[in-house]
Amino acid sequence: MKIKYSNILVGLLLPLVALNAEEASLTPPDAKPGECYARVVLPATYETVEEQVMIKEPSEEISIVPAEYKIEEEEVEVIPKSKKLTPVPATFDEVTETIEVKPALRTWKTSLKKKALPVSPSILNAVKQAGVNVDGSQPGDCYKEYFTAQKFKITAEDIVIRKDFNETEVLPAEFETVEQTVIVKPASKEIVEVAAVYEEVKEEVLVEAEKTVWKKGQNPAQQLSGATGEIMCLVKIPAKYKTITKRVLKTPATTKLVDIPAETKVVEVQKLLTATQVKNIPMPALLETVEKTALESDATFSWHNVQEDVDAALKYTGMQICLTEEEAVTKELTKIVLSSPAHVDEEEVSATIALVAKQVLVTEAKEVKTPIEAEYKMMKKRKKVAATHVGWKRILCQTNMNKDVISKIQTALNEKGYSAGKADGVLGKGTSKALKRFQKENNLATGGITYETLGSLNITL
C-alpha cells in the first residue's frame, strides 16, 4: 500500500496550523504573476546570548574556639523535697429518671380518624383568612366549610327584533320610438409599415480579458522544512477573442399614414318621455318582551366549628379540618450519679543532699567567621526571538520552472567551475549532481532548487 507522506505531514501539522489560523492569510500577500508559494509552519527562531551565572554563592568559613572550665565542689539536692500521694476512689449512687424519646406531635387532618390524610398549608391559610383561630385551637377541634349559593333576579326587557324602515315602490319610465343616424365606425388613419434592410458583417470581439488567478501548485522544486503540502501559484491567463457575424442595419424601417373614411347607419332608438320614479312607504319597528336572569350576589364560603349551630341556609362543601395530637413517648433510665468525688491524701517527704564535683565555666566558646567570595562563570544561552507560526514562503515548482531558468542555472554553474553540462534547459543527472556539490560547498540547503541557491548563482526570476 502506497503512503502519501505529504498527507501524513499535513495531519501532524493540522493542530499547530489551527492554533495560528489567524496569522496566515488565505492567499499569499503582494504576489506577482508567475510566482508560487507554499503554506508552511515556520519554526521558532532563537539567538545565542552570553550571561554571567553564579556557580557558587558567597559564604563564610566558621571555626570554633572551645570553652574553658574549672572543677568545684557543691552541695547538690540529689532528691528534692516531695509529697507522697495516696488516691481515694470516688463513690456513686443509682437513680431512676424518665426521659422523653419522642415529643407530642400536633397535625391538622381531614378528620379525627387514625388513617385521615393531612391538610395542605394552602387550605390552612384559607381557613385563617376566613377568621378561624387556627393557632389557638386545641387537639380534637374540627372545622367544616359551608357556602351560601348565588342569588339571581329576573327582569323583563323589550328587544327590537326589527327596526323601523321605508318600503319603496318603483314607477317605470315611459319612452317613444324615433329614427337616428349614428356613426358605426369613425374616420381614422392607418399606419403602413415599410420593412428595414440589413446586411451581414464579421467582427472580432473580446470574450474574456487577460487576468491572473491562483492555482494549486504541484511537484515543488524546493523542499521546505515544516511544509503543510498546500502550494498556491499566481498564473497569468491571456485574453480570449471570438469572431462573430453581425446583422447591421442598412436602411431603417419606416411608416406612412393612409386616411380611412367614417361609416354611418340609421337606427331606431327609444326617446325618454317620463323618467323612473321611486315612492317611499314607512314601516314601523317590531318589539318583543324578553325575561333576563341577572346575578344579584356571588356565592360565599365560611368555616365553622363542628360544635357550633349553623344556619340552615348554609350548605356543607365536604371540606373539614381537625387538629390531632400524638402523645409523647417516654422511657425510664437508671443513672449512676456521683456521690463523693475521688481525691488524694498528701504526705510530705524531706529532700536528700550530697556533695558533687562540677565544672564551672571560665571562658565561653567562641566562633570565628571568615568570609568566602562568590564564584561566577560566563555561559551561553539560547533566547527565543520569534514563536512558531504559519505563513507563506515563495518556492519553485512546475508552474514557475521552465527551460530558461534551468538553462541559466547550468550556465552559472559552469562559470563557477561546476560541470553542469550543456545549457540545454533540461534538469538531468549531470546538472543535479553539479548543483548538489555547489550547495554543499557553499553551505546551502540541499534537496532542490531553492531561492537561496538562485541568489548565490546571481539568478533572478
C-alpha positions as CSV (number, residue, x, y, z in Angstrom):
1,M,0.0,0.0,0.0
2,K,1.4,3.4,-1.1
3,I,1.5,6.1,1.6
4,K,1.5,9.8,0.7
5,Y,4.0,11.3,3.2
6,S,2.8,14.8,2.4
7,N,-0.7,13.7,3.8
8,I,0.9,12.3,6.9
9,L,2.9,15.6,7.4
10,V,-0.3,17.7,7.0
11,G,-2.1,15.5,9.5
12,L,0.7,16.0,12.1
13,L,0.8,19.8,11.5
14,L,-3.0,20.4,11.5
15,P,-3.3,21.1,15.3
16,L,-0.4,23.6,15.1
17,V,-1.8,25.3,12.0
18,A,-5.2,25.6,13.7
19,L,-3.5,27.5,16.6
20,N,-2.1,30.1,14.3
21,A,-5.0,30.2,11.7
22,E,-5.4,34.0,12.2
23,E,-1.7,34.6,11.4
24,A,-1.9,33.1,7.8
25,S,-4.0,34.7,5.1
26,L,-6.0,32.6,2.6
27,T,-3.7,33.7,-0.3
28,P,0.0,34.9,-0.3
29,P,0.3,38.7,0.1
30,D,1.9,41.0,-2.5
31,A,2.3,38.2,-5.1
32,K,3.2,38.7,-8.7
33,P,2.2,36.6,-11.8
34,G,4.4,33.6,-12.2
35,E,5.3,33.2,-8.5
36,C,4.4,30.1,-6.4
37,Y,4.1,30.0,-2.6
38,A,3.7,27.1,-0.1
39,R,1.9,27.4,3.3
40,V,4.4,26.3,5.9
41,V,4.8,26.1,9.7
42,L,7.8,28.5,10.3
43,P,9.8,27.3,13.4
44,A,10.6,29.5,16.3
45,T,13.9,31.5,15.9
46,Y,16.5,31.9,18.7
47,E,19.7,33.9,19.3
48,T,22.7,33.0,21.5
49,V,23.5,35.4,24.3
50,E,26.2,35.4,27.0
51,E,25.2,35.8,30.6
52,Q,27.2,35.8,33.8
53,V,25.9,32.9,36.1
54,M,26.8,32.4,39.7
55,I,28.2,28.9,40.2
56,K,29.0,29.3,43.9
57,E,27.2,31.7,46.3
58,P,29.2,33.8,48.8
59,S,29.7,32.0,52.1
60,E,31.6,32.0,55.4
61,E,34.1,29.6,56.9
62,I,33.4,29.1,60.6
63,S,35.9,27.9,63.2
64,I,35.1,27.2,66.9
65,V,37.3,28.2,69.9
66,P,36.2,25.7,72.8
67,A,35.1,26.9,76.2
68,E,37.4,26.6,79.4
69,Y,36.1,25.1,82.7
70,K,37.4,24.5,86.4
71,I,36.3,21.9,89.0
72,E,34.5,22.9,92.2
73,E,32.6,21.0,95.0
74,E,29.0,22.0,95.7
75,E,26.1,20.7,97.8
76,V,23.5,19.4,95.4
77,E,20.0,18.3,96.2
78,V,20.0,14.8,94.9
79,I,16.4,14.0,95.7
80,P,14.2,17.1,96.2
81,K,11.6,17.5,98.9
82,S,8.4,15.8,97.7
83,K,4.9,14.7,98.6
84,K,3.6,11.1,98.9
85,L,0.1,10.9,97.3
86,T,-2.5,8.2,98.2
87,P,-5.5,8.1,95.8
88,V,-9.0,7.7,97.4
89,P,-11.6,6.5,94.8
90,A,-15.0,8.2,94.1
91,T,-18.3,6.7,95.3
92,F,-21.6,6.6,93.3
93,D,-25.4,6.2,93.8
94,E,-28.1,4.8,91.3
95,V,-31.2,7.0,90.5
96,T,-34.1,6.4,88.1
97,E,-35.2,9.1,85.6
98,T,-38.0,9.3,83.0
99,I,-36.9,10.9,79.6
100,E,-38.9,11.9,76.5
101,V,-37.7,9.9,73.5
102,K,-40.4,11.2,71.1
103,P,-42.2,14.6,71.6
104,A,-46.0,15.0,71.3
105,L,-47.0,15.8,67.7
106,R,-50.0,18.0,66.6
107,T,-51.2,17.7,63.0
108,W,-54.2,19.2,61.1
109,K,-56.0,16.3,59.2
110,T,-59.3,15.8,57.3
111,S,-60.9,14.1,60.3
112,L,-60.0,12.7,63.8
113,K,-59.7,9.1,62.4
114,K,-56.3,7.4,62.6
115,K,-55.9,7.0,58.8
116,A,-57.1,10.5,58.0
117,L,-54.9,12.5,55.5
118,P,-53.0,15.6,56.4
119,V,-54.3,19.1,55.4
120,S,-52.1,21.2,53.0
121,P,-50.7,24.6,54.1
122,S,-52.8,26.4,51.4
123,I,-56.0,25.1,53.0
124,L,-54.9,26.2,56.5
125,N,-54.1,29.6,55.1
126,A,-57.6,29.8,53.6
127,V,-59.1,28.8,56.9
128,K,-57.1,31.5,58.7
129,Q,-58.2,34.2,56.2
130,A,-61.8,33.1,56.9
131,G,-61.3,34.2,60.5
132,V,-60.7,30.9,62.3
133,N,-58.1,31.0,65.1
134,V,-56.1,28.0,63.8
135,D,-53.1,28.7,66.1
136,G,-55.2,28.9,69.2
137,S,-57.1,25.6,68.6
138,Q,-56.8,22.6,70.8
139,P,-56.5,18.9,69.9
140,G,-59.9,17.5,68.9
141,D,-61.2,20.8,67.4
142,C,-62.8,20.3,64.0
143,Y,-64.0,22.9,61.5
144,K,-66.2,22.5,58.4
145,E,-66.5,24.6,55.3
146,Y,-70.0,25.9,54.2
147,F,-71.2,28.0,51.3
148,T,-74.1,30.3,50.5
149,A,-75.4,29.8,46.9
150,Q,-75.5,32.6,44.4
151,K,-78.6,34.9,44.1
152,F,-80.2,35.9,40.9
153,K,-83.1,38.3,39.9
154,I,-85.4,38.2,36.8
155,T,-86.2,41.4,34.8
156,A,-88.3,42.0,31.7
157,E,-86.8,43.9,28.7
158,D,-88.3,45.0,25.3
159,I,-85.9,43.9,22.5
160,V,-86.1,45.4,19.0
161,I,-86.2,42.4,16.6
162,R,-86.8,44.6,13.5
163,K,-86.0,48.3,13.2
164,D,-88.4,50.8,11.5
165,F,-87.7,51.2,7.8
166,N,-89.1,52.5,4.4
167,E,-90.5,50.2,1.7
168,T,-90.1,51.5,-1.8
169,E,-92.5,51.3,-4.9
170,V,-90.9,51.9,-8.3
171,L,-92.9,53.7,-11.1
172,P,-91.4,52.7,-14.5
173,A,-90.2,55.2,-17.1
174,E,-92.1,56.0,-20.4
175,F,-90.5,56.1,-23.9
176,E,-91.3,56.7,-27.7
177,T,-89.5,55.2,-30.8
178,V,-87.6,57.6,-33.2
179,E,-85.1,57.2,-36.1
180,Q,-81.4,58.4,-35.6
181,T,-78.3,58.3,-37.8
182,V,-75.3,57.1,-35.8
183,I,-71.5,56.7,-36.7
184,V,-70.8,53.0,-36.6
185,K,-67.0,53.5,-37.3
186,P,-65.3,56.9,-37.0
187,A,-62.9,58.2,-39.7
188,S,-59.3,57.2,-39.0
189,K,-55.8,57.0,-40.3
190,E,-53.9,53.6,-40.8
191,I,-50.1,53.3,-40.4
192,V,-48.5,51.2,-43.1
193,E,-45.0,49.7,-42.1
194,V,-42.1,49.8,-44.6
195,A,-39.6,47.0,-43.6
196,A,-35.9,47.7,-42.7
197,V,-33.0,46.5,-44.9
198,Y,-30.0,44.7,-43.2
199,E,-26.5,43.3,-44.3
200,E,-24.1,40.8,-42.6
201,V,-20.6,41.9,-41.4
202,K,-17.9,40.0,-39.4
203,E,-16.3,41.3,-36.2
204,E,-13.7,40.1,-33.6
205,V,-15.0,40.6,-30.0
206,L,-13.2,40.2,-26.6
207,V,-14.7,37.1,-24.8
208,E,-12.5,37.1,-21.7
209,A,-10.0,39.8,-20.7
210,E,-6.4,39.0,-19.6
211,K,-6.3,38.0,-15.9
212,T,-4.3,36.4,-13.1
213,V,-5.6,33.5,-11.0
214,W,-4.4,31.5,-8.1
215,K,-3.9,27.8,-8.9
216,K,-2.8,24.8,-6.9
217,G,1.0,24.2,-7.5
218,Q,2.5,20.7,-8.0
219,N,5.8,18.9,-7.5
220,P,7.8,21.6,-5.7
221,A,11.4,22.0,-6.8
222,Q,12.3,23.4,-3.4
223,Q,12.0,21.2,-0.3
224,L,10.8,23.2,2.8
225,S,11.0,22.1,6.4
226,G,7.6,22.3,8.1
227,A,5.6,22.5,4.8
228,T,1.9,21.7,5.0
229,G,1.6,20.4,1.4
230,E,-0.5,23.4,0.3
231,I,1.1,25.3,-2.7
232,M,-0.5,28.3,-4.4
233,C,0.8,29.9,-7.7
234,L,-0.3,33.2,-9.3
235,V,-0.7,32.4,-13.0
236,K,-1.3,34.9,-15.9
237,I,-4.1,33.8,-18.3
238,P,-4.1,35.6,-21.7
239,A,-7.2,37.3,-23.2
240,K,-9.7,35.3,-25.3
241,Y,-11.3,36.6,-28.6
242,K,-14.1,35.3,-30.9
243,T,-15.1,36.2,-34.5
244,I,-18.8,36.7,-34.8
245,T,-21.2,37.6,-37.8
246,K,-23.4,40.6,-37.1
247,R,-26.5,41.9,-39.0
248,V,-26.0,45.6,-39.5
249,L,-28.9,48.0,-40.3
250,K,-28.5,49.4,-43.8
251,T,-31.9,51.2,-44.2
252,P,-34.1,51.6,-41.1
253,A,-37.8,50.6,-41.1
254,T,-40.3,53.5,-41.9
255,T,-44.1,54.0,-41.8
256,K,-46.8,56.0,-43.9
257,L,-50.3,57.3,-43.0
258,V,-53.5,56.3,-45.1
259,D,-56.9,58.1,-44.5
260,I,-59.9,55.8,-43.8
261,P,-63.5,57.5,-44.0
262,A,-66.2,57.1,-41.3
263,E,-69.0,54.5,-41.5
264,T,-72.7,55.5,-40.5
265,K,-76.1,53.7,-40.0
266,V,-79.8,54.8,-39.5
267,V,-81.2,53.0,-36.3
268,E,-84.5,53.2,-34.3
269,V,-83.9,54.5,-30.7
270,Q,-86.1,54.9,-27.6
271,K,-86.6,58.5,-26.5
272,L,-87.4,59.1,-22.8
273,L,-90.7,60.9,-22.1
274,T,-91.0,60.3,-18.3
275,A,-88.2,59.2,-16.0
276,T,-88.4,56.3,-13.5
277,Q,-89.8,57.4,-10.1
278,V,-89.4,55.9,-6.5
279,K,-92.2,56.1,-3.9
280,N,-91.3,55.5,-0.1
281,I,-93.8,53.8,2.3
282,P,-92.8,54.0,6.1
283,M,-92.9,50.6,8.1
284,P,-92.9,50.6,12.0
285,A,-90.4,48.7,14.2
286,L,-91.3,45.3,15.8
287,L,-90.6,44.7,19.5
288,E,-90.5,41.5,21.7
289,T,-90.5,41.3,25.5
290,V,-87.7,39.0,26.9
291,E,-87.2,37.9,30.5
292,K,-83.5,38.2,31.7
293,T,-81.8,36.5,34.7
294,A,-79.0,38.7,36.3
295,L,-76.5,37.8,39.1
296,E,-77.5,39.6,42.3
297,S,-74.8,38.2,44.7
298,D,-71.9,35.8,44.4
299,A,-71.6,32.5,46.4
300,T,-69.8,33.0,49.8
301,F,-67.7,30.5,51.8
302,S,-67.2,30.3,55.6
303,W,-65.7,27.9,58.2
304,H,-67.5,26.9,61.4
305,N,-66.6,24.8,64.4
306,V,-68.5,21.5,64.4
307,Q,-69.7,22.3,67.9
308,E,-71.4,25.5,66.7
309,D,-75.1,25.7,65.5
310,V,-75.0,26.5,61.7
311,D,-77.7,28.5,59.8
312,A,-79.9,26.1,57.7
313,A,-79.3,28.3,54.6
314,L,-75.6,27.3,54.7
315,K,-74.6,24.2,52.7
316,Y,-71.7,21.9,53.7
317,T,-69.0,21.7,51.0
318,G,-67.4,18.4,52.2
319,M,-64.2,20.1,53.3
320,Q,-63.2,19.6,57.0
321,I,-60.0,20.1,59.1
322,C,-59.3,18.6,62.6
323,L,-56.4,19.1,64.9
324,T,-55.0,15.7,66.1
325,E,-52.3,15.0,68.6
326,E,-50.0,12.0,69.0
327,E,-48.9,11.5,72.7
328,A,-45.2,11.8,73.6
329,V,-43.2,8.6,74.1
330,T,-41.1,8.3,77.3
331,K,-38.6,5.8,78.7
332,E,-37.2,5.1,82.2
333,L,-33.4,5.1,82.6
334,T,-31.3,4.2,85.6
335,K,-28.4,6.6,86.0
336,I,-25.2,6.3,88.1
337,V,-24.8,9.6,90.0
338,L,-21.5,10.7,91.7
339,S,-22.0,10.7,95.5
340,S,-18.5,11.8,96.5
341,P,-15.6,12.6,94.1
342,A,-12.3,10.9,94.1
343,H,-9.5,12.6,95.9
344,V,-5.8,12.2,97.0
345,D,-4.3,12.2,100.6
346,E,-0.9,14.0,100.7
347,E,2.2,13.2,102.9
348,E,5.5,15.3,102.8
349,V,8.9,13.6,102.1
350,S,12.2,15.5,103.0
351,A,14.9,16.2,100.4
352,T,18.3,14.2,100.1
353,I,21.5,16.4,99.9
354,A,25.0,15.2,98.6
355,L,28.5,16.8,97.7
356,V,29.1,16.8,93.9
357,A,32.2,17.9,92.0
358,K,31.1,20.0,88.9
359,Q,32.7,22.0,86.1
360,V,32.4,25.8,86.3
361,L,32.6,27.9,83.1
362,V,35.7,30.2,83.0
363,T,35.6,31.3,79.3
364,E,32.7,30.7,76.9
365,A,33.2,29.0,73.5
366,K,33.5,31.4,70.5
367,E,33.0,31.1,66.8
368,V,35.3,32.8,64.2
369,K,33.8,33.7,60.8
370,T,36.0,34.1,57.7
371,P,34.1,35.4,54.5
372,I,34.4,33.5,51.2
373,E,33.6,35.4,48.0
374,A,31.1,34.1,45.3
375,E,32.3,32.4,42.1
376,Y,30.9,33.3,38.6
377,K,31.1,31.9,35.1
378,M,30.1,33.2,31.6
379,M,27.6,30.9,30.0
380,K,25.9,30.9,26.6
381,K,22.1,30.7,26.5
382,R,19.5,30.4,23.7
383,K,16.9,33.2,23.7
384,K,13.6,32.9,21.7
385,V,13.3,35.8,19.2
386,A,10.1,34.7,17.4
387,A,7.5,32.0,18.2
388,T,6.4,29.2,15.8
389,H,3.8,30.4,13.3
390,V,2.1,29.6,10.0
391,G,2.9,31.6,6.8
392,W,3.5,31.6,3.1
393,K,7.0,31.1,1.6
394,R,8.0,31.5,-2.0
395,I,9.1,28.3,-3.8
396,L,9.9,26.9,-7.2
397,C,7.5,24.4,-8.7
398,Q,6.4,23.2,-12.1
399,T,4.3,26.3,-12.6
400,N,7.2,28.7,-12.4
401,M,10.0,26.4,-13.6
402,N,10.9,26.5,-17.3
403,K,13.8,25.7,-19.6
404,D,15.1,29.3,-19.5
405,V,15.5,29.1,-15.7
406,I,17.3,25.7,-15.8
407,S,19.5,27.0,-18.7
408,K,20.5,30.0,-16.5
409,I,21.4,27.6,-13.7
410,Q,23.5,25.4,-15.9
411,T,25.4,28.4,-17.3
412,A,26.0,29.9,-13.8
413,L,27.3,26.5,-12.5
414,N,29.7,26.1,-15.5
415,E,31.0,29.6,-15.0
416,K,31.8,28.9,-11.3
417,G,33.7,25.7,-12.2
418,Y,30.9,23.1,-11.5
419,S,30.5,21.0,-14.6
420,A,26.7,21.0,-15.3
421,G,27.0,20.1,-19.0
422,K,25.4,21.8,-21.9
423,A,23.0,24.7,-21.1
424,D,20.0,22.8,-22.8
425,G,17.3,23.7,-20.2
426,V,16.9,20.0,-19.1
427,L,17.4,19.2,-15.4
428,G,19.4,15.9,-15.9
429,K,21.7,13.9,-13.6
430,G,24.8,15.9,-14.5
431,T,23.1,19.2,-13.7
432,S,21.6,17.8,-10.4
433,K,25.0,16.5,-9.3
434,A,26.8,19.8,-10.0
435,L,24.0,21.7,-8.2
436,K,24.2,19.5,-5.1
437,R,28.0,19.9,-5.0
438,F,27.7,23.7,-5.3
439,Q,25.1,23.8,-2.5
440,K,27.3,21.6,-0.1
441,E,30.5,23.6,-0.7
442,N,28.7,26.9,-0.2
443,N,26.8,25.8,3.0
444,L,23.4,26.0,1.2
445,A,20.3,23.8,1.8
446,T,20.2,20.7,-0.5
447,G,17.3,18.6,-1.8
448,G,16.0,21.0,-4.5
449,I,16.4,24.3,-6.3
450,T,15.9,27.0,-3.6
451,Y,15.7,30.7,-4.0
452,E,18.8,30.9,-1.7
453,T,20.7,28.8,-4.3
454,L,19.4,31.0,-7.2
455,G,20.6,34.1,-5.2
456,S,24.1,32.6,-4.7
457,L,24.2,31.9,-8.5
458,N,23.1,35.6,-9.2
459,I,20.0,34.3,-11.0
460,T,16.8,36.4,-10.8
461,L,13.3,35.3,-12.0
